[in-house]
């Protein structure tokens, strides 16, 4: 079997752009993958065309060899866009390899160690506790979900005294867990904090309420600082969505900088690299909760990784396109996706495997993809009272 073509499509998933990749073969088998949208997203298509020249005519089942070629051809380590493109190519190669054998991808990874994959839903805001409870109740009734992730911030952390930031968070979380005793909550600080002592105070303010985890309070660049941070926390510390390779994760784990790592399968170079990262974490008794804010194809890729990974903890999940919205901006239930015809939807809080479906187990709507649906999206950067920029 030989690789004969690569097609990339610019599409969208609600308010986010998505770049979807198809790799074709001379045996009529097509594999699918999804890039991460670091931006500028339109830069990915010409980059993918360039990378295709390096794998054209190759055997798509020799995944390790081809990814090694793409990485080493770069001469210098590829950055965010390069790895996002390589990730999607990796996904497509796994999809082809499994379809050629008529098996799910997880069968190529040693088989599934679990029968289903637990997910949590991101809320990403901090509305009133009663509003959160009503939303969680709706998601529990519809999908059986019992785990959710929210922002820990109730007020502007730049325009208010830090003591007020901490006290309002404590009061809000206390009320939240009081009225939602059957749900687990994680809190994502979204790397907005520059000073480590503030990250310590915020994490320990959450500790009495036993969160599922405290996510990424600081920027990722100073990896050794994460070891010092974790040593002072009384709450599970999660991070890793902004790290790129097993070498960066090895440094993080060597300095005991996380209880839970969160690599992104659309960022690190794909499933192959994700498995290597997870193996290093397993040797450090650290679990993996993949970062997954992407579309329904990325969720399918993650599902197969999670099904086969022994030290998996929980998967981030985003409802497919078609969701309605509450007036407060939170999503309500949805049962359809745009470019994935049959997305994985939770039941009893888990995604079920599809053992009778080869590859990723989903069908792609190519007719939908043929229309360019690009939508511009960029992170909003906060402006401090003195006019300087904070971290988004």
N, C-alpha and C positions, 0 to 999 in steps of 0.2 A: 504494500500500500504506500502511496506517495501523496504528499501535500501538493495540491494543484491551484489553490487560491485562498485569498484572505479578503473578507469583506468586513467593513466596519460601518456601523450605523449610529447616527446621532439621534437620540430620542430623549424621552423625559419620564420621570416618575413623580407625579404631582409637581412640586416646585423645583425639583432638582434635575439637572441634565444627566443623561446616562449615555455612555459609549458602549455599545454591544458589539461583540466580535464573533464572526463565523469563520471557521477554517474548513475548506472543502478538500476532498480527496478523490483520487481516481477510481475508488470503489463506491462512490456515491454516498459516503458517510460524511456528515457535517457535524462538527463540534462547535459548542457555543461557550463564550466567556464574557465577563463583565469587567470593565476598567473602574478604578476609583476616580472620582471627580475632584482632584486637587485644584483644577483650573490652571491655565486656560484649557478648557475641555476640547475646543476645536483643534488644539495642537496635537491631539492624540491620533487622529486619523492619518496624517502624513507620517507620523512616527511609526505607526503600525505598518504602513506601506513599506517603509524603509526596513523594518525588522523582517517583514515577509521575505524580502530578497535573500535573507540569510537562512531561511528554512525551506524555501521553495524546492520541491523535488525530494525532500527528506522523508524518512519513515516517521509518521506522527506518533508511533507507539514508543519510540526511543526518547521518552520525555526528559530524563535526566541529561542525556547527551545534548538535546536541543536547547534546553534552558541554560546549560553550562556554556554552550556556544553563544547564545544571546548575551549572557552576562560578560563573558570574557571578550567578546567582540567590541564591547564598549570601551575597553582599555582602562578607563577609570570607572569606579563603581557608579552605576546608574542612579539617578535621583528619583524624585517623586513621579514624574511623568514616565520615565523609562521603566520603572518597576510596575507602574499601573498598567502599561501596555504589555509588559512581559507577563504580568499576572493573568490578563485575559487570554493571552496565547496559551499559557499553562493550563488554564481551565479547559479551553477548547481541545487541547491534546488529550487530557484525561477523558473528556466526553467521548472523543473519537475512539480511544483505546477500549473503553468499556462497551461502547456500542458495537464495536467489531466482534466482541465476545458475547454480546447480548446479555450483559450483566450490569447491575448498578455499579457506579464508581467505587462505592465502599467495599465491594467484593475484591477490588484490586489492592486494597489497603490492609489486607489481612482479615477482612470480614468485619461485621458490626459487633462491637462489644456491648451495645445497648440496643433495645428494641425501638426506642423513641427518644427524642431530643427535647429537653425542657427549654423553654424560651421565656424571656421577659420583654415587656413592651416599654419603650421610651416615651415619656410624657414631655420632658424637656422644659417644662415651665413649673412654677410653684404657686398654683392657684390655692384658693381657700381649701382647708382640709375636707370640708363637706363636698366640695366640687370634685376633689380627687377621689373621695370615697364613692360618689355616684358613678364616676367614670370607671373606676376599677370594678365596681359591681356589674356595670354593663359588659365590660370585657370578660369578666368571670362567667357571667350568664351566657355570653355568646361563644366564647372560646375556652372557657375553663382556666383562664390565666390567673395566676396568684402572685406573680412577681412583676415589679414595675421599677422604672428608673426616673428620677426627677432631678431638677436643679435644687441645690440646697439654699440658694439665695432668695431671700424675700424682699430685699431692698438693694439699691445701688451700692455696691461695695466700695466705690470710689467717692461717692458724695455723702457718705454717712460715717460716723465714728465706727471703728472696728468693733468696739464693745457692743454697739447696737446691732451690727451685722450678726454677731454671734448670738446675742440674746433673742433676736427675732427668729433666727433659724431654730434655736433650741425650743422656743415656745411653739413654733409651727410644727416641727417634727414630733414634739411630744403630743400635741393634739392629734396629729395624723395617725400615729401608731395606736393611740387610745381608741379612736373610732374605726380603725381598720386592723383589728387584731389577727385576722386570718391571711393578711397579705404581707409579702416581703418587699422592702424598698431598698434600692440602691440610690446613691446620690453622686451625681457627676458635677464636679467643680469646674470642669472644662478648661483646665490649665490657665485660669484667670489670675491666679495668685503668684506674685513674684517673690515675696519674702517667705522663706520656709517656716518661720515661727508662726505665721498666720495659717499656713496649711496645717500645722500641728494643732493649733487651737480649734480650727473648724472641724477637723477630723475627730478630735476628742470630745467636742461638743455633741457630735452625732453618736459617739460610742455608747452612751447609756441606753440608746434606743435600738441597739443591735442591728444595724443595717446589713444588708446582703454584702455590700462593699462600699468603699469610699473611693471614687474614681478621679484620677488625674488632676489633683489640685494645682500642680506646678507644671512649668514647661519641661520638656524632656531632655534638653541638651546636656545638662550636667547630671550624668547618670549616677555618679557617686553620691550626689546630694540626696538621691532617693533612698539610699541605704541609711543615711542619717535620719531622714524623715520617718521611715518605717519603724526605726528603733524607738521613736518617741510616741508612736501612735498606739491606741488601744482599740483599733478598728481594722478590719481587713482592708488592705491597700491594693488597689487595682490600677494598672497602667499598661501602656504599650501600643496604643493605636497610632502613635506618631513615630514609632521605631520601625526600621526598614529591613533588618536582616537578623539571622541567627547570631551574628557577631555582636550586634548591639544588645540583643536580649541576653546573650551570655554575660556581658558586662553587668547588665542590670541584675541578673540573678547571682553573679559572683559577689556583688556587694549587698546581697539580701535586700533589694530595693522594691520588692513586690510580693504580696501573698497570692495575687491572681494576675496573670498577664492577659493582655487584650490585643494580640496581633490581628491585623486585618488581611483577609485572604485576597483582597483586591489591591493591596498595597505592597506586601512583602515580596511579591514575585510569584504568588500562586500557592496551590495546594502542596507542591513539593517542598517549598521553603517553609510553609506553615507546619508541616509534619516534623521538620528538623528542629524548628523553634520549640514545638511542643515536647519533643523528646528531651531537649536540654532542660526544660521546665520540670518535666517529670523526675529527672535525676535530682532536682533541688526540692522535691515535694511541693511544687507549686502547680496550681490548677490553671486551666485555660478557659476564658470566657470571651470568645471572639468578638471583636468590634465589627458590627454589621449594620451600618445605617443606610446601606445601599438598596438596590432593587430586588425583585423576586428571583431573578436568576442568581444573584450573589447569595441569596438565602439558600437556594438549592445547592450551590457549591459548598457552602458552610455546613449544611445538613450532613453531607457525606463525610466531611472531615470530622464532625462531632460524633457521628455514629461509630467511627472506628478508633477514636482517640481515647485511651484509658483515663487520662487526667483531665478530661473535659468537665466543666462545671455547669455553665448555662450559656445560651446563645442570645445575643441581642436580636430583636425582631422588629420589623417595621411593616405595618399593614400595607398590602398592595394598593396600587392606584385604584381609585374608585371610592375611597373613603369619603364620607361626609365629615363635616366639622361642626363641633359645638361652637356656640358664640364666644367661648373663652379660648378658642384656637385648638382645643384637643380633638383628636380624631374619634370618630365613632366607627362602627364595624364596616367591613368591606369584604366582598366575596369575589372580586375579579381584579385582574391586573391588565395592564395595557399590552406589553409585548410578550408576556408569559400567559398562555391561555389557561393553564391549570396550576396556579401557584400553590405552594405548600401553605396550608392554613392550620392554625392550632386547633387541637381537640383535647380537652382536659388539661390545657396548659402545655401541651407537647406537640411537636411535629412528628407525624408518623412516617416511617420509611415506606418506600414503594418497591418492594423486592421484585415485582414483575415488570418494572420499567427500567430499561437500560440507560446508561449514561447518568445524567443528572436527574432523570425522571420527570422532566417537564417538556412541554411543547412550546416552541417559539412561534409567534405570529409574525412571519416575514412580511406579509402585506402591510401590517401596521408599521413595521420598521422602515419600509421604503419611503415614507414621508418624513422629511427632516422636521423634528419637533423640538429643536433646540430651545431652551429657555435659559436666560442668563441668571446665574445665582452666584453670590459671593457673601462671605461672612461679614456681618456688621461689626465694625470696630468701635468699641466704646471710647468716648472722649471724657477724660477726667476734668474736674472743675478748673484745673489750671491750663487746659487746652491741649495737653499731651494725650497721646493715644495709650489705651490700656490693651490688654490681650483679649482677643475675641472669644 
